[in-house]
Amino acid sequence: SQTIHQWPATLVQPVGSPLSLECTVEGTSNPNLYWYRQAAGRGLQLLFYSVGIGQISSEVPQNLSASRPQDRQFILSSKKLLLSDSGFYLCAWSAENTEAFFGQGTRLTVV
Amino acid sequence: GESVGLHLPTLSVQEGDNSIINCAYSNSASDYFIWYKQESGKGPQFIIDIRSNMDKRQGQRVTVLLNKTVKHLSLQIAATQPGDSAVYFCAELRAGGTSYGKLTFGQGTILTVHP
């Protein structure tokens, strides 16, 4: 069966520090991969999605970047965090044209 | 989209009532629609889906209706239970074109079920 791993679960980082959130999927090949951010009590904002290695679509210009170094690995990064980067970050995967399955999320607090 | 920054609308129902949660989607080119349930502090969980060539689909206690003419999606929950209390999101997927694979979420609705 397929599983998705996202870590860490919580993270507190100072303003200006770098960020690296990792997401890996097991049990499937060539998944679509997604990064979302959710502010408290708000909806899910699509940040990046990837339909294959080396293919990253950026949805919202901002202080973040994404990479897909391997087929089932999706990394969200920032060189210098801002206070506004705080939020709940969710990684998800899907097979072609099917529902997406989500990781447990990373709650990031920038202080 | 822009709605992700807004406070979520709420729906309060009594246990045993039927609930209807509505969603307006933005792109007529979307091919596939999904309803998710999100409990506090967790990632969204799949409830039910519907393809654009259908207008109704039923699951266990849930029904999704799709009206492509007005780009409207609804989720009906029968005999709502306290365990149904959560935030419900609709999502739309582009299955083709330049935005192939793009999965975007609607605003979300907070459902509260009172015993």
Interface residues (C-beta under 8 A of the other chain):
Chain A: N32 Y34 Y36 Q38 A39 G41 R42 G43 L44 Q45 L46 Y49 S50 V51 S57 E59 L90 A92 S94 N97 T98 E99 A100 F101 F102 G103 Q104 G105 R107
Chain B: S3 V4 G5 L6 H7 L8 D31 Y32 I34 G41 K42 G43 P44 Q45 F46 D49 F89 A91 L93 A95 S99 Y100 G101 K102 L103 T104 F105 G106 Q107 G108
